Amino acid sequence: MGLRVKVEVLDAESGERALQLARLLPLSLMIVDINMPGMDGLTLVDKVRRDSRPTVARLPVILLTSDRSEAARVRMREVGANEMLYKPVSAATLVDTAGKLLEEAAP
């Protein structure tokens, strides 16, 4: 029998909205697609990491992409994403990765 955890998922229609939510709400983790309307996921993660609020700047971030190039991995590291998963990603992989990052971020 696996561990059951209750989560609340917030859906942001754009990178700008996701950044606004990160600044307004006590989030534990962000799962970000690189391709989003308006602000792309890499720019969003860069803005999160540069935020003056430690609770925002230290948020664990998982980036989702279908771009398997080394350039994409380099850029992911440059902006400070914790993990990068390739689409299509299985639910098990996403849950495992999120669990690992939440465990590492726990006080």
C-alpha positions as CSV (number, residue, x, y, z in Angstrom):
1,M,0.0,0.0,0.0
2,G,1.5,3.3,-1.1
3,L,1.7,6.6,0.7
4,R,-1.3,8.8,0.1
5,V,-0.8,12.5,0.0
6,K,-3.5,15.2,-0.5
7,V,-2.4,17.8,-3.0
8,E,-4.0,20.9,-4.4
9,V,-3.2,21.7,-8.1
10,L,-3.4,25.2,-9.4
11,D,-3.5,25.7,-13.2
12,A,-2.1,28.9,-14.6
13,E,-3.0,29.8,-18.1
14,S,0.3,31.7,-18.7
15,G,3.7,32.2,-17.3
16,E,2.7,35.6,-16.1
17,R,-0.2,34.1,-14.1
18,A,2.1,31.3,-12.7
19,L,4.5,33.9,-11.4
20,Q,1.7,35.9,-9.9
21,L,0.4,32.8,-8.1
22,A,3.9,32.0,-6.8
23,R,4.2,35.4,-5.3
24,L,0.7,35.4,-3.8
25,L,0.3,31.9,-2.5
26,P,2.4,29.5,-0.3
27,L,3.3,27.0,-3.0
28,S,5.4,23.9,-2.4
29,L,6.4,23.0,-5.9
30,M,6.0,24.3,-9.5
31,I,5.6,22.1,-12.6
32,V,6.2,24.2,-15.6
33,D,5.9,23.5,-19.3
34,I,8.7,25.2,-21.3
35,N,6.1,26.2,-24.0
36,M,3.5,28.4,-22.5
37,P,1.6,31.4,-23.9
38,G,3.2,34.7,-23.2
39,M,6.2,34.1,-20.9
40,D,7.8,30.8,-21.7
41,G,8.7,28.3,-18.9
42,L,12.5,29.1,-19.0
43,T,11.8,32.8,-18.5
44,L,9.3,32.0,-15.7
45,V,11.9,29.9,-13.8
46,D,14.5,32.6,-14.3
47,K,12.1,35.2,-12.8
48,V,11.2,32.8,-9.9
49,R,14.9,32.3,-9.1
50,R,15.6,36.0,-9.2
51,D,12.6,36.9,-7.0
52,S,13.4,38.9,-3.9
53,R,11.2,36.7,-1.7
54,P,13.1,33.6,-0.5
55,T,9.8,31.5,-0.4
56,V,9.5,32.2,-4.2
57,A,13.1,32.0,-5.2
58,R,13.6,28.6,-3.5
59,L,10.5,26.9,-4.9
60,P,11.4,23.5,-6.3
61,V,10.7,23.6,-10.1
62,I,10.2,20.7,-12.6
63,L,10.3,21.7,-16.2
64,L,8.4,19.7,-18.8
65,T,9.6,19.7,-22.4
66,S,9.7,17.6,-25.6
67,D,13.0,19.2,-26.6
68,R,15.7,16.6,-25.9
69,S,18.6,18.7,-27.1
70,E,21.7,19.4,-25.0
71,A,21.1,23.1,-25.5
72,A,17.7,22.7,-23.7
73,R,19.4,20.9,-20.8
74,V,22.1,23.6,-20.5
75,R,19.4,26.4,-20.5
76,M,17.4,24.5,-17.9
77,R,20.5,24.4,-15.6
78,E,21.2,28.1,-16.4
79,V,17.8,29.3,-15.2
80,G,17.9,27.0,-12.1
81,A,15.2,24.4,-12.6
82,N,15.6,21.5,-10.2
83,E,14.6,18.8,-12.7
84,M,13.7,18.5,-16.4
85,L,11.3,15.8,-17.6
86,Y,10.6,14.8,-21.2
87,K,7.1,14.7,-22.5
88,P,5.2,12.5,-22.6
89,V,6.0,11.9,-18.9
90,S,4.4,9.1,-17.0
91,A,2.4,9.9,-13.9
92,A,4.7,7.6,-11.9
93,T,7.8,9.6,-13.0
94,L,6.2,12.9,-12.3
95,V,5.0,11.8,-8.8
96,D,8.4,10.3,-8.0
97,T,10.2,13.4,-9.1
98,A,7.9,15.8,-7.2
99,G,8.1,13.6,-4.1
100,K,11.9,13.7,-4.2
101,L,12.0,17.5,-4.6
102,L,9.4,18.0,-1.8
103,E,11.4,15.8,0.5
104,E,14.6,17.7,-0.2
105,A,12.8,21.0,0.4
106,A,11.2,20.0,3.7
107,P,12.5,21.9,6.7
